[in-house]
């Protein structure tokens, strides 16, 4: 997980062992692809993460699972790894009674692959923000679980 994150830090942000362990202690759902080519970490609304993106959703909703990061190695993209990870978290969220899976994607610096993926998976744009301390603009996305 740490190696995959380090390779995609621009898109997802830094993650060291201590932060990973602290996050895993509060996680709603964590999944690693069978091939170990990807992973996903997601949190419920009570996780109280320091992330401004998590706080954006928590200020507006109370019935969601927040995907903090999903990373698939470049060689495995387009093979259904991210789709399987998202299906897994959506199924877990439904079983727990949550009504939405939410996430954010960078639009500055651009992450067109992730935006296209989320669009194909049925996520709707629910907001945007500029994170001055990180020099990023993000788009907030929501998948209604029905």
Helices and strands as residue ranges (DSSP letters): H 2-7, H 9-12, H 17-26, E 29-32, E 38-44, H 52-58, E 64-72, G 74-76, H 81-95, E 100-108, H 112-120, E 124-131, E 136-144
